[in-house]
């Protein structure tokens, strides 16, 4: 049974097919849970503390602990994250997180136009995520 799942996932090659496959395979709540787990892993690797992750992603301490343990003991998250952060979607994801953190750092920054936040954070320049 699991071999069929692994084989199915490995055969889906492009982003649109993956989106369709996971859309059929997972419920909307499951898709959110998977996306949040991946975001937790990225944020942990980036050095964010549990409190920040809880505030931004609205996840439990236990969920973060499980992801942290998986990062220490396994390679799956690291393999996926390494590929994601090299893609445009990964860069955009991390820029969105940085924008949110910047806006949350002070009440006066919450309503700044996106262009101002992008300029202040230097997102108009190419940079790596990790």
Order of alpha helices (4+ residues) and beta strands (2+ residues): alpha-alpha-alpha-alpha-alpha-alpha-alpha-alpha
